[in-house]
């Protein structure tokens, strides 16, 4: 498969030259760029899985190749507005899909241990990232330092769940705490994203966030969540029952995606991040809403969204990878930034052990280390926000955050396997495991 990837890459240079001199129809280069993205995303994702990693790592690396391989600059994939918009839609569908995997009850009904773990990890990660960001970028604004810290807060639910499944540990108490805390982490991370981006938008210039701005943003975010859950949980069953009467094919996935995009639009209109709305829409919808469709032989909404996600989400990850400027990381200081942020990310989550009572602490702490989609979304937003004439995240910082995702994704499987083996629980006479 690696040979196949190399063969595809070897054909890109002459093909890219042909694309640059090809037809004038504006859809043609977009179609060609999507073809390259989808093919390489799947090949590199498959190669990553074969090497014991997760597919998203291969997709990111495919983007790094497309963004940095000499001769492919003519494609201008990182700067193409059409592909960028498709990638942004991919981010919305990704968060909607993550929300569909959960329910509001699961988010709000997790145990106290999971809540304590999530809060410890979020607070310490934010603090570590903020301090490191301030130390390595002293000339940057306070917003930039806070944004770097906030980008490190959320654990990747997808990466963590996949690693636990591969290790055969999904049924352990530690795994349930990890997954519950990771769910809360995502909510906290998205809420912090809302606070930070709302504060930046309101400020529009360098300076420290005012308490009034933070309070207003928090109030809007809280009101949005509460109203969305209150209205959505009551109206969604009736809405899907009405849609079930339609004779058109694809009505269920159409209304599901429409709710995703409408919630994203409402969130943006309130000054919140659109991905917050998409995630909220996914949380509102439950499997029971698809019962009428499933009863007549159709697939559930989650199954119907999967093909859309399989198309759009890899585009998002690959485009994120194309924006990693290897030249910006080629210098010693830039590599030092990436290493420092990775260390901050690891230390911030190891502090989760403080909140892990009643279970083995180290497996829980290590299981919270991987960063993923939320960090990449932070990086995407930070790289596009300009404040005071300067980007919130400059190219070295952006590339360093993507390196954090890659590094923590690579570290977690081996570390988690090691700590599970090293901290095997004692077995009581009743057969129950007991944390040391």
N, C-alpha and C positions, 0 to 999 in steps of 0.2 A: 504493500500500500504506500509506503514511503517512496518507492520507486515511481509509483503512479503519480504522487504529488509532485515529485521532481519533474516528471514528464509534462504535467500540466503547466507548471511554472515555466518550463523551457519554451513552451509555445506562446507565452504571454507577450514577449518582447515584439516579435514580428506581428502578432495579432493586434497588439496595442497600436503599432504604427499604422496598420491598415484602418483601424477604428478612427484614428485621428484624421486620416485623409478620406474617410468614407462619406456616406450620404449626408445631406444637410438637414434631414429630418431630425428634430431635437429628441425624438423618442428613441432613435437608434442608439446613440451612445449610452443612454440610460439603460436600455435593454441589454446592451453588451456588458455594461458594468455589473448589472444584477446577475447576469449569467456567470461571470467570473466569481462574484461573491458567493453565490449559492454553490457552485461546484467546489471551490476551494474550502468553503465552510464545512461542507459534508466530508470531503476527503481528509482535511486536517482534524475535524472532529472525530472521525473514525480512527485515524492514526493515534490521537490522544487516548481514546478508549482502549485501543490495543496495547498502549504503553502503561495502562493502569491509571490514567487520569480521566478527567471529565471532559465532555465534548466542548464546553464553553472555552476551555483553555486552548483547544485546537482552533476554535473560531477566532479568538483573540490573536493568536499567532498568525493565522491566515491574514488577518487585517494588517498586522505589522509587516508581513511580507509585501502585501499589495501597496502599502503606503511608503515603503522604503526601498524596494527593489529597483535598481537603476533601469531606466527606460520606461517604467510604468507611470512616470509623472505626467505623460500626455493624457492619461485617463482622468486625472484630477479627481479621483474618487473622494478624497477627504473634503474637497471643496464643492462638489457637485450639489447644488441646492435640491435637485429632484431626489437624488439618492439620500441626501440628508433628511428630507421630509419623510421618506419611506422608513428610514432608520428611527426617526422620532415616533412614527406610528408603531413601529416594532416595540419601542419602549412602553407605549401605552398598552399594547396587547400583552406584553410580558407581565406587567403589573396586574392587569386584569386577570390573566391566567393564574398568577400566583394567588390572587384573591379568591378565585373560583375553587382552588384547592383547599381553602379554609372556609370557616364560617365565622360570623360575628360571635357566636357562642364560644367557639374555640379560642378566639382572641381574648374575650373578656372573662372566660371561666377557667383559665389556667391556674395552676397551684401557686401558692405563695413562694415556693422555692424558685420556680421558673421566673416569677416576677422579680425576685431579689437578684437572681443571676443576671437578668436582662438589664436591670437598673445599674448594677455594679459595672457591667461591661460597657454600657453606654456612657456612664459618667467618666470612668477611667480612660476609655478610648478617646472621648472628646478632650479630656484634659491633656493626655499624652500628645495627641495630634496637635492641639493648640500650642502647647509648649514647644514642640519640635518645629512646628511651622513658624513660630515667632523667632526661634533661635536661628533657623537657616534662611529666613527671609525677613530680616529686620526692617527693611525698607518698605515692605508690603503693608497694606492696610490691615486694620484689626479684623475687617470682614474676611480678608483672605486667610488670616490665621484661624479664625473661627470655622471657616468653611472647610479648611483642611482637616481640622479636628472632627467636624461633623461628618465628613466623608468616611471616616474610619469607624463610625459607630455601629453600623448594621452588619450582622452576620448573614451570610448567604444561606438561606433556608434550603435552596436547591442543592448546593454543593454539600452541605452538611448531611442532608437526608440521603444523598447518593452514597457518601462515604460510609455512613452507618449501615446502610443496606448491604453494601459490598462486604462489610466486616461481619455481617450477621448479628448485629447488636441492636436492632431496632426495638426489640422487646424489653430491653433493660430499663431500670428506673432512670439511669443516667441519660439514656437516649431520649426518654420522654421529657425530661427536664430540658435537655439541649434543644429539642425541637420546639417545645413550648416557649422557651426563652428566645429562640431565634424568631419565632412569630412576633413576639412582643418587640424584639429588637427592630424588626422591619417597620412596625408601626411607629416606634419611637424615632427611628431614623428618618422616616418620611415626615413625621411631625417636626423634627428639627430642621429638615430641609425646607419645610414650609416657613418656619420661623426665620431662617437665615435668608432665603430668597426674598421673602416678604420685606424683611428689614433692608436688604440691599436695594430693592426696588423703591422703597419709600425714601431711603436716604439719598440715593443718586450721586453721592460724592463720598470722599474719604472721611472717616471719622468713626467714632464708637457708636454702636447701636443704642438708641435711646430706649429707656424702659417703656415709654408710652408706645413706641413702635412695636416692640416685642409683645407688649400686652395686647395691642390691637390685633396683631397677626395671630397670636395664640387664641384670642377670642373668636376670630373668624374661622380658624381651623377647627376649634372645638364646636362651634355652631354648625359648621358644614358637616362634620362627622355625625353629630347628634341628629340634625334634621334629616340627613341622608338615611341614617339607620332607622329612624322613627317612621319616616314616610315610606322608604323603600321596603322595609320588612312587611309593611301592611299592604302595599299596593302591588308588589311584585307577583304574588300568587294570582291575583285577579288579572293582572296584565298578561301573564303567560297563559292563563285559562282562556282569555279572549283571543290571543294569538293562535292558540291551538285550533280555533275554528276556521282559520284561514286555510285555503286550499293550495296556496303557493308553496313551492318547495323552498327550503332554506329560510322559512319565516322565523324559526327559533333562533338560529345563529344571527340572523339579521337584527332581531330585536335585542339580543344580548349585546352585540357589538354597538348597536345604537345607544344602549344604556351606558356602555363604557365611554363612548365618545361624548355623550351629553354630560355625563358627570365630569369628564375632563374639561369640557368647555365651561361648565359652571364653576369649577374650581379655579380655572384661569380667570374668569370674570371677577372672582372674589379676591384676586391677587395671590392665589395659592398655586402650587405646582400642578400642572395637568395630570401628572402621574398619580398624585394623591387621589384625584377623582376617579381615575381608572381603577386603582386598587380598591377604593371604597365600593365601587360598583360590583367588583368581583366578590367582595365580602358579603354584600347584600343577597346575592343570588345563591340559592341552594339547590341541591340535587332534586329535592321534592318538587321544585318548580318545573322540572322537565318530565314529571311523572306521566302526564297525559300524552306527551310525545313518545316516551319510551313504551307506554302501554300499547300504542298502535304500531310498534316496530321500528321507530326512529331512534337515533342515537341521542345521548344526553348532550346538554350544552357544552360540557367540558370536552367531550369527544369531538364535537363539531368545531370547537375553537382550535383544537390541536393542529389541524392542517394550516390554518391561518397563522398560528404561532410558529409552526415549522418553517413557514416562508419568511415572515417578517422579523422574528426575533434574531435569527442568525445574521440578518442584515445589520441589525443594531450592533451586535457584538463585533462583527467584522469592521464596520465603519468606525467603531470606537478604537479598534486596533490600528486602523490606517492613520489615526491621528497621533499615534506614538511616534515621535521624531527621534529616531535612533541617534541622529547627529547631536540632538540636544542632550542625550544621555552619554555621549562619547567621552565627555570630559570627566575628570576626577570629581569635581564638585557636584556635578549632576548625579553621578552614580552614588555619591555620598548622600544626596537628598533622598534617593530611592531607598537606600539601605536604612537611613534614619527613620523614614516613615514606616517601613516594614517592621523595624524593631518596635516602634511606637504602637503599631497595630497589634503585634503579638503580645506585648506587655499589657496593653489595655484590656485584652480579652482574658489573659491569664489571671487578671484581678477578679474575674468572675468567680474564682474559687472561694472568695470571701462570702458570697451569697449562697453557695451550694451546701446547704445543711441537710443531713440525713442521707446523702448519697456520696459516692466517691468524687472528690473534688477535682482531681486532675483531669479525668476523662471529660468532665463537664467543661472545664476551662479550655482544654485543647479543642474540644468540639465546637467552641464558639469562635475559633480563630479565623476560618475562611471568610474572605470578603468576596462579594460578587456583584449582582446586578445593581443594587442600590448605590454602591461605591462608584460603579461605572456611570450611573445616571448623575450622581454628584459631579463626576469629572466632566461629563458632557455639558451640564448646565454651567459649571464654573468656567469652562473654556470658552463659552459663548457670551457670558455676561461681561460687559465692559463698564467699569466704574472709574470715574476720574480720568477717562482716556486710556486706561490700562485694563487688560483682562483680569478677572478675578483670579484665575489660575493661568500662569504663564506656561509655555510649552514644557519646560523642565518639570514643573509641578504636576501638570496634567499627565505627562508620561510616567512620572514617579508613582502617581495613584494607580495607573493601570498596572505598573510593575508590582505594586502591593497586592493587587488582585491575583496576578499570576503567581507571585511568590507564596502567598498564604494558601492558595489552592494547591500548590505543589507540596507544601510542608505538611498540611493537615492529615492526609491519609496515613503516612508513615508514623507521624507523631501519635495519632489517635490509636493506631494499632498497638504501638509500643506501650502507651500508658494504660490501655485496657488490660494488656497482658501483665504489666508490672504491678497493677493495683487490683488483682483478682480479689473479689469479695470473700469474706469469711462466710461459711455456710453454717447456719444455726441448726439446731436439732429439728426444727420445724421445716427445714428446707429453704427458708427465706434467706436472701442475701442481706448482709449487713455491711454498711460502709465502715472502713477502718477509722 
